[in-house]
Amino acid sequence: MVFRGICFVALVLAASSLAAKAEQLPSDAMAKAIRSDAITIPTPGELFAALAKPGKIDWPSQYRAAVPMTYSNRAQIALNLGGLIADGFIAVEARDSQQVKNTGADILKLAKALGVSQNILGRGNSINEFAEHDEWDALQEELEATQNEVKASMRSHQDQDLIILVSLGGWIRGTQVVTAAVEKNYSERNAKVLRQPALVNYIRSKINDISPELRNEMLVKDISDQLSEIEKMVSFPKDGVPSADDVHKLNATVTKLMEEIQSKT
């Protein structure tokens, strides 16, 4: 399944379409990289497209407990907002209308906490309406539109740092789900999609573009440090395949990172 409006470069979500035969992200998807916001971290839809054809995924098993809605740190809010958008895609893949509505409500709460445009409220109403009528293709598009609306609102306020963090949070959550699914249904064919050293290197470079004030926050610094380890873990040889144990270790690392992001301090 390919989601419209995909933003991707040849470098790179974090592994948000990957064809079943692809060993890494396809050139046609990468060619759609250029966006007005210059962010090329993959959307959750792109990451989940990697698993669309190799086999049926137990999407409900990828649900997680609700995250707090009372974060005070803007960097943490942005990272968790990105993660929630990924959760929305999971709910759509699971065809779970109630989960879509619950997640949509949480997305609105965190978006409002960042002071984004009131246009997001309209997106929330659309998400509920589409969920009520099981309009899944429309829901996929509306989630992407919501993510783009958040970025557009932030861009208008010159919050490029937060745009990067929202994209990063979605990538981390998406990668957690992808690695968990690959681990649960391990095959060499599926595991090959995890070879993305240039992708992770690019994401690390985007963190370096963040203003010193946010970049020096403990959570952002920890993410940057852990991404260095993740880059090593996805840098297996071009013709190589990560073992089931390699996939397990990668998932454990990303899961630990996601838990740190959502942990209320």
N, C-alpha and C positions, 0 to 999 in steps of 0.2 A: 504494500500500500504506500503510495507516495502522497505526501501532504503538499498542498499548494503553498506557494510562498516560501519554500525551503531556502534557508540561507546556509551556504556551505562553501568552504574553500578546499583546495587540494591539500591543505594542512590538516584540516580537521574533519557536549552535548557529551567526545566524553564520552567509532564505537557509537526522539523527538523524534532517495530511497536506495537501501542496500538490496540488490537483487540476490536471489538465493544462490546464484553461482559466484557472487563476488567474494573475494578474499579480503577486501577492504572497501572503503567507501567509493562508489562509482564516479567516474570522471564527469558524467553528465550532471550528477547532483552537485559535485564540487564546483562545476562551472557556474552555478547560480549563486556564487559566493557574494558578489558585490551588493551591498545594501547601503541605504542612505545613512544608517547609523554606524556603519563600518564594523559592526560586530559580526564575527563569523563563527562563533561557537554554535555547534549544532543544536537544533531544537529537540525537545523530547520526542516529537513525532518522528524525526529523522532517526533517532536512536532505536526506537521501537520498530521502525520499518525494517531494521536489520533482521528482526525475528519473525516477520510477517509470513514468510513463505516456508522456511525450513520445517515448521511443525506448529501444531496448536499449542499456545502458551496458556498456562493457568494464571490468567491475569489477576483474579481476585486474591490469589496467594501473595501477590506483590503489594497489597494494601499495607498501610502502616497505621499506627496509632495517631490520633489527632495531635498536631503540633500546637504549642502555645500561641495565643493571639495577643500576648501582652509583652512582646519584646520591646525594649527601649532603645536598643542600639540600631541605627539605620542600616549599617552594613549587614547585621544579622537578619533584619527584616527583609532586606532585598534578597539575600541568599535563600531564605525560607520561602519567599514569594515565588522564586524560580522553581523551588522544589515542589510547591503546591501546584504550579502549572503542569509540571510533569505528572503529578498525581491525577490531575484532570484527564490527561491523555490515557493513563492507566484505566481509569473508570470508563472512559469511552471504549477502549479496547475490550473491556469486560462487559460492555453493554449493560451497565448498571446505572440506571437513571437516578436513583436516590443518591448513590455515591457521587455522581456528577454534580448534583445540586448541592450536596454537603460541601464538596470541595470548592465549588464555585463561590459559595458563601464565604468560605475562609479566604479565598483569593481576594475577594472584594474587601474584606477586613484589613488584610495586610497592605493591599494597594492604597486604601484610604489612609492608613498609618504613614505611608510615604508621601501623602499629599498629591497623588496623581489625579489626572483629569476626571471630572464628573462623568465623562463619556464611558468610563469603566462601568458605571452603574447600569447603563443601557446594555452593555455586553452581558452583565450578570442576568438581567431579565431575559435576554435572548437565550442564554445557556439554559435557564430553567424551562423556558418554553420548548426548546428543542428536546430537552431531556424528557419532558412530559409526553411528547409525541414520538419518542424513540427515533428521532431524526439524527442518526449517528454521523453521517457524512457532514451534515451541517454543523454538528457539534465539534467535529475535528477542526473545521474551518474557523468556527467561532473562538475556539481556544487559541488558535494561532493569532487570530485578530485581536484577542484580548492581550496576548503577550506583546504584540506590536503596538497596541494602544498604550500599554504601560510604558514601553520604551519611548514612544512618541511624546508622551506627557513629560517624562523625565528629561528628554532631549530639549524640550521647550524651556525647561528650567535649568538647562546646562548641567544636568546630573548624569554626565557620562559615566562617572564612577559607579553609580547605582545600576546603570544599564548593564555594565560588565558583570556586576555581582548577581543580578537577576539571571542573566544568561548562564553564568557559572553555576549558580544553584540548581538550575534546571538540568544542566549537563551532569552534575554530580549525582543527582537523584536518578536521572535517566540511566547513567552508567551503573549505578547500584542495581537497578532492575535488570538491565541487560546481562550483567555478569551473573546475577542470581539465576536467571533463566537459562543461561548457557551452562552453568554448573549443574542445575537440576536435570537438564536433558543434554548432557555432554556428548559432543561429537566433534571430530576434528574440523568438519565443515563449518559448524557454528563458531567454534573457538577461534578460527582464523580472523573473524571480524574484530577481535580484540587487539590486533596488531596496529597500534596507532601512535607511534612515538612522536612523529611530527605534529600530530594533533595536540597531544598533551604539552609539547614544547611551546606550541602557539598559545595555548591557554595560559601557560605560565607567563608568557610575554605580555598578555593582556593584563594580568595582575600587576605587572611592572608599570603599566600605563596609568594605574590608579594614583590619585593624588597621595602624597606622603602621609597626610593626616589619616586617611583610611587604610593605606597600605601598612602602616605601622601598628594598627590595631591587632591585638593578640590573635583573634580568630582568623583574620586575613593572613597574618604571618604564618600561622599553623597550617592553613590550607596551602599556601605557597610551598612550605617545606614538605608537606605530604605529597603534593603533586610531583615533586622531584623524585620521590620513591615510586610513585605510580608510573612515571615516565620510564623508569628502569624496568618495571614489570611488564610493560607493553612493548618493549623494544627487542623482542625475540627476532631471530633472523627472518628475512623475507619468505623463505621457503619453509620456515619452521612452524610448528604448531604448539601452543601452550598446552601443557598437560592438564588433567582434571585438577591436580593439586595446585598448579599455577593459577588456574581460574578461581579456585577456592581462596587462595591467598589474596588475589586481586579484589575479589568481592569483599573479603573481610576488611581490607584496607579502606576501600571506598565506603563501606558501611560504617566503620569507625569515624570516618570523616563526616558522613551525613549525620551521625548521632551528635557529634560535636556542634555542628551547625544548628541543629534543632534544640539543643539543650538550653534550657532557660537558666541564665546566670543572674 
